[in-house]
Amino acid sequence: MAFYLDKAYPLTSVEVVSTEEARTNKYPHALWHMVAQAVPPLTATFNYGAAIPGMKPEVSTALPEPLQPDVDYSLVVEAGNGLKGEKSFSLH
């Protein structure tokens, strides 16, 4: 699964959660969560579960969990200057 942003941003957090769990839980379980190590480079594209330059897993031993077909997920992206975006998606 590839994600494309409208332009390059200095990403500080990239997270994928179950949309249903996010509706009912203030802190949903992250299937994949990357955070910036220091000053993040500009990023416009990335793939689910892959390394993103300048970022590391929030939990150092965590591995991305497999995505399942016909499940709704939410991608939550944060960037410098308090920018935050969210996009729902599913696999068919």
Phi and psi in degrees as a GROMACS rama.xvg file:
@    title "Ramachandran Plot"
@    xaxis  label "Phi"
@    yaxis  label "Psi"
@TYPE xy
-104.869  143.593  ALA-2
-120.341  136.073  PHE-3
-124.529  126.454  TYR-4
-94.6594  161.826  LEU-5
-67.1112  -22.4878  ASP-6
-161.629  175.658  LYS-7
-78.404  136.692  ALA-8
-129.911  154.594  TYR-9
-82.9871  87.0763  PRO-10
-66.6687  133.977  LEU-11
-109.817  -21.0683  THR-12
-156.358  136.535  SER-13
-133.112  124.228  VAL-14
-141.965  140.864  GLU-15
-120.919  128.025  VAL-16
-133.826  162.907  VAL-17
-69.5971  127.808  SER-18
-60.7218  -42.2283  THR-19
-61.442  -44.5537  GLU-20
-65.4543  -36.0212  GLU-21
-66.0244  -28.682  ALA-22
-69.2446  -31.8295  ARG-23
-110.007  -4.02457  THR-24
-135.873  125.205  ASN-25
-63.1848  -31.6523  LYS-26
-123.798  77.6342  TYR-27
-67.9824  153.287  PRO-28
-65.0474  126.538  HIS-29
-83.8374  126.672  ALA-30
-78.2901  -27.1396  LEU-31
-157.316  129.039  TRP-32
-145.513  116.045  HIS-33
-113.128  143.314  MET-34
-130.798  153.903  VAL-35
-67.934  142.654  ALA-36
-83.5924  -40.6002  GLN-37
-151.166  -126.789  ALA-38
-80.6253  109.22  VAL-39
-74.6  143.747  PRO-40
-73.2105  164.334  PRO-41
-69.547  134.676  LEU-42
-134.158  133.307  THR-43
-116.572  -21.813  ALA-44
-140.433  150.94  THR-45
-162.047  160.493  PHE-46
-110.592  143.234  ASN-47
-56.6351  129.964  TYR-48
80.8999  -7.65798  GLY-49
-92.3402  161.434  ALA-50
-64.9415  142.01  ALA-51
-116.948  124.559  ILE-52
-51.4552  133.057  PRO-53
80.5381  5.75547  GLY-54
-127.28  160.084  MET-55
-140.842  161.318  LYS-56
-61.1745  142.541  PRO-57
-58.973  -43.399  GLU-58
-104.063  118.251  VAL-59
-56.7062  -28.825  SER-60
-95.5233  -1.49794  THR-61
-73.849  139.648  ALA-62
-113.205  148.136  LEU-63
-62.8086  136.062  PRO-64
-84.7659  146.779  GLU-65
-63.7547  143.138  PRO-66
-88.4477  143.692  LEU-67
-106.863  148.017  GLN-68
-66.5289  150.534  PRO-69
60.437  28.1449  ASP-70
-116.217  136.274  VAL-71
-85.0992  130.027  ASP-72
-121.412  159.621  TYR-73
-123.358  128.612  SER-74
-95.8793  124.212  LEU-75
-117.834  119.967  VAL-76
-120.43  133.032  VAL-77
-120.846  145.414  GLU-78
-136.803  172.835  ALA-79
-52.3027  160.961  GLY-80
62.5409  27.2879  ASN-81
74.1859  14.5111  GLY-82
-73.4606  138.715  LEU-83
-146.51  136.299  LYS-84
-137.968  154.124  GLY-85
-139.853  139.884  GLU-86
-142.003  130.107  LYS-87
-87.0241  147.406  SER-88
-155.668  165.902  PHE-89
-150.913  162.054  SER-90
-101.301  139.87  LEU-91
